[in-house]
Every structure is written in C-alpha cells, then in structure tokens.
Amino acid sequence: MVHGPGGEIMGDGGSTLGTARTRARRALPLLVGALVLALILLVNLIPGSEEDDRPLSPGNPGPAGAMAVAEVLSAEGVDVVHATSFEDALDELSAGPATLFLNDAQQYLSADQVAELESASDRAVLAAPGDRQLSELADGFAVVGPAPVGLAGDAPPVAAQCADPDATAAGRITAAGTAYAGSTECFAVELPGAADGPAGGTTDQDTDQDTDQDTDQDTDQDSARTGGLYVTGSSGRVSVLGAPELLSNGSITEEGHAALALRALGSSPTLVWYEPTGADIVSVGEGIDPLTLLPPWVNPLLLWLLACAVLAMLWRGRRLGPLATEPLPVVVRSAETAEGRARLYQDARSVDHAARNLRAATLARVARRLRVDRSASPLEVVDAAARHTGRPRVELEQRLLHHTPTSHRDLVHWAQEILDLEKEITSS
C-alpha cells in the first residue's frame, strides 16, 4: 500500500505524514502551555468588576464606605468627582469652583501638597489630618488628641455649641475621632491633659505653702484640655473633620451626621473627593545612600570574597587545561546508513516492506520535482509524470503503483527501472 485513507503517500515512518504527526505530538505540550498562558494573561488584562472596599470611598456600598453621601450629593446637583491622583485632584480643583474633601488616612501627602490643594479649592474639608500636614496652612490648626469614648467603645453624643452654621444645623453627632484646636471649635470634647495626676499633694515637708498653692493651680489648669471634632479656620474656607466616620454608610443616618455632611461637602457645584495613595508620595531633599547604612565590616568582607573567587577561578582554570583534538578511529561514509538499512531488509526478507519504502520515496521526489502539491494523490503524481515525460500513463502507473516485486532479484531490477525513470524526469 502506498496511500492511506486520504490518498497521501506513506512509507515506514519516514514519510511526510509520519514526520508531521511526530512533530505535532512533540509540540502539543508547548501549544497547551502557550494556550493556558494566553488565557491567564487575558483574564488578568480584562478589567474585573471588583467591589470597592476602601473606607469612606464614594464607590464603596459597604457600612464603612461613603456611597450614600456621594449619591445624595449627586441627586442634589453636585458633581462628585473621585480623584485618583494628586495631579487629577489639582486639575479638577483648578477647573472651576469646587470643594475639596481630602481623606488621607495614611497621611501620604506632605504639608506642601495639602497647602497646594487647599489654595486651589474654594473650600476644603480635611478628614482627620496629622500635625505635619497642617503645618503649612495659615489657619492655625493643631491636633489636641483622641476624643474619649465610653466603656463599651461607643462615643457619647456631642452638641455643636458653636457659631458655625453647618455644625449648628447638624445639632449633635455621636462619632468618635480626633479633637483639633482652631478658630471655631464645634462639637467640643474634653480630653485629659499631659499633667494629669494627683493635684496638690506634696512629699517635701520643707516646701513653702505658697509654692504648693501655685503648683496646685498649674496642675488644675493642665489637667483638662478641650478640642473640637469639627473645626473651621479663621478664613472660613478650611474645615477639619476629626470624626470622618460620621460620613460612612453605617452611621450617616444617626443624629445630625447627614446634615453636617451635606452642608459641608455640598457648598460648591463640584466636589472633588480625593483619596491619596502611595503613588502620591513625593521625596523631600536628597535621598539616603544605601551603602552608608551597611556596617563597616561589609566592605572588607566583599574584598575578601572577591579575592577568593579569583583564586578559585585560577585554580580550576589550570586544572581544566587546553582543549585537545582526538582523531577518530574510523571515517563513517554517509551512504553507510542506507546500505545498513538495505542489509536489514535483505536479512529479514522484507521485499514488500522495502518495495513500499522505495515507491513512497520515489513518488515524493517526483512530486517535488514536478511541483505537485504535497497533498496530491499518487494517481495525480503519475498523471503529472506522464505529461512531463510523454510516456503512456498506463505504463507509468503499472511501474510506479501496481508492480509488486516477489524476490530480491526482482526488487533490484524494479528499483533500477524506477531510478532510471526518476533520472529521466529530473534531466528533462
């Protein structure tokens, strides 16, 4: 047989179809791996629908988020813009009248960056900033300390008790946070002072009574401090919200939280809601050389290791020595493989098997010489050979396709005939 189910030329494993199948089997694991890698990359590149879970984020619908405030402000006609970088926030604030809400819980921004954002906005509400971030503002804000909470961890209600209209409209709040000092302190809370302790007692019997009285008075003055959870500066443009949790979805409906949030954040046509990230950090001054942080013994150790490495290379290099050429005992001729294969066929008396291989190889070479398509059937190759040589088609079909040698002598004679035919096709 010289052709399979599809009419293709076949041999004993060295044919075109067999080679293609072998290559396909070897390449299958690579193709599967490439497909899996492509699917992984595709899944990672397609934007997912991950839910925003950042605290006080306008896109977070959870209890810690602030989506409710953002949606109510949008319904009231305020354009809520969620800025994702310092440059975006600055551009949005510079585009027109806008209120800034800065929620920098990790305090990524520097004092200069906070001051730049404040100057670009019509009004700024800062959520629990640190002392460092307030140092460049002209309103004189200062951190007093954390507001006290009850034994159960809940914050007691605090009344506004100030002249600020936004705080007055809110009435009371119950959120805990950080108290600040400023021009107008609303929702004031009392904090223990730094000199908190027993007032008036003395252990020195020789101390004068006047000195004891002065010490008692100073201790009483320092034993308690007050600060506001919502503080407005002297200009009225900047407010510090020490209890930003009142904006969360879980507590916005309590007391006057909603009134304070909507009035403080909705005073301008645009609200820029900015949550800084680590990408907004700017370096200040010259960086530190990492080499100066290493202990003094590191440099000598590195030099010693380098010397050891050089000595090891010299030692191993001398042992390897130069390359030497070795003459081969015999010279193997290129035709010996074909001759050995023929002897195997002869010893095994595989006349039919040898004939099939000769027929398949001859048809493949003739097809390549006559530029016949590789998928052509043997009959199409015979037709092309008949047209090329002018010989009768029946003669070529009988010689190339249907003749079956029955002995070694017949096989040699037939092989010489198809070799002469192949030479005729090649030379013409």
Secondary structure as GFF3:
##gff-version 3
##sequence-region A 1 428
A	DSSP	alpha_helix	16	45	.	.	.	ID=ss1
A	DSSP	alpha_helix	67	75	.	.	.	ID=ss2
A	DSSP	beta_strand	79	83	.	.	.	ID=ss3
A	DSSP	alpha_helix	86	94	.	.	.	ID=ss4
A	DSSP	beta_strand	98	102	.	.	.	ID=ss5
A	DSSP	alpha_helix	111	120	.	.	.	ID=ss6
A	DSSP	beta_strand	123	127	.	.	.	ID=ss7
A	DSSP	alpha_helix	131	134	.	.	.	ID=ss8
A	DSSP	beta_strand	142	146	.	.	.	ID=ss9
A	DSSP	beta_strand	158	159	.	.	.	ID=ss10
A	DSSP	alpha_helix	165	170	.	.	.	ID=ss11
A	DSSP	beta_strand	172	173	.	.	.	ID=ss12
A	DSSP	beta_strand	178	181	.	.	.	ID=ss13
A	DSSP	beta_strand	184	192	.	.	.	ID=ss14
A	DSSP	alpha_helix	209	222	.	.	.	ID=ss15
A	DSSP	beta_strand	224	232	.	.	.	ID=ss16
A	DSSP	beta_strand	238	241	.	.	.	ID=ss17
A	DSSP	three_ten_helix	244	247	.	.	.	ID=ss18
A	DSSP	alpha_helix	257	265	.	.	.	ID=ss19
A	DSSP	beta_strand	270	274	.	.	.	ID=ss20
A	DSSP	three_ten_helix	278	280	.	.	.	ID=ss21
A	DSSP	three_ten_helix	290	293	.	.	.	ID=ss22
A	DSSP	alpha_helix	298	320	.	.	.	ID=ss23
A	DSSP	alpha_helix	336	347	.	.	.	ID=ss24
A	DSSP	alpha_helix	351	369	.	.	.	ID=ss25
A	DSSP	alpha_helix	378	389	.	.	.	ID=ss26
A	DSSP	alpha_helix	393	397	.	.	.	ID=ss27
A	DSSP	pi_helix	398	402	.	.	.	ID=ss28
A	DSSP	alpha_helix	408	427	.	.	.	ID=ss29
###
